[in-house]
Amino acid sequence: MKELVVISGKGGTGKTSIVASLAALAENKVTVDCDVDAADLHLVLDPGVIYKEDFCGGKTAKINPDKCIACGKCFELCNFNAISNSIKIDKIKCEGCSVCAYFCPVNAIEMIDKKSGEWFESDTRFGKLVHAKLGIAEDNSGKLVTKIRNHARMAAKKENAELIIIDGSPGVGCPVIASISGADLVLIVTEPTMSAIHDAKRVFELTRHFKIPACMCINKYDLNLELTAELESLGIEIVGKIPYSKDFTEAMIKGISVIEHTKSAAAEEIKHIWKKIKEKKL
């Protein structure tokens, strides 16, 4: 079983649209949306949920009013202003540090699991999709990514799938590291803008740090040929250059992949990219 991770240094490069097209082209695979902070692959793959589970990413404090003596110790020690004068917990402000519970003289505070989101296994027209939804302002996205990647491996083994296609998060933070760890190949999706060039360098350095083979495709390459040339000079293998096309937006509006929507030059280049990726024995 091989794992292909598609990432981008910044958002808006067309990463998810390309992942959806690769899911349409690939056979015998499981797809995973590891962009848990802003998941959107489901908008294209139209999944039917067959399994759902809560994700608890941390702890939150809970005061037992029957034990509490209102001494104010927890109020004094909380550095996040999560405990009021009336000895009530603000669940939004609570960081789950456990200081209040540790120093409570009567053990009136306990730390309980905090629901941070949900994750799902679904059926789509392109096979299994494992995806998740992290709650607003919740943390531990890396932990959630690891959880759904592990479940995707089990689902792939059950389905006898040969490939897992992972839609990773933009950037170089914790969820990206959790997405690419142990992968067989990383595809970096970028575009000819100054910010994208800067961020492509960062994600490439990240793949080199973890010794993961990486290649790159340049989306909307014809919008700025000078910056495209700069991207080509970075020393990263280029597996394709996709011309600017409104087909990406039109396909997204219809809730389908670019491959399903059109046979344009952009769609044909994505097919070429997939062919190049398959040559790497994925």
Buried (B, 14 or more C-beta within 10 A) or exposed (E): BBBBBBBBBBEEBBBBBBBBBBBBBBEEBBBBBBBBBEBBBBEBBBBEEEEEEEBBBBBBBBBEEEEBEEEEBBBEBBEBEBBEEEBEBBEEEBBBBEBBBEEBEEEBBBBEEBEBBBBBBBBBEBBBBBBBBBEEEBBBBBBBBBBBBEBBBEBBEEEEBBBBBBBBBBBBEBBBBBBBBEBBBBBBBBBBBEEBBEBBBEBBEBBEEEEBEBBBBBBBBBBBEEBBEBBBEBEBEBBBBBBBBEBBEEBBEEEBBBBBBBEBBBBBBBBBBBEBBEEBEB
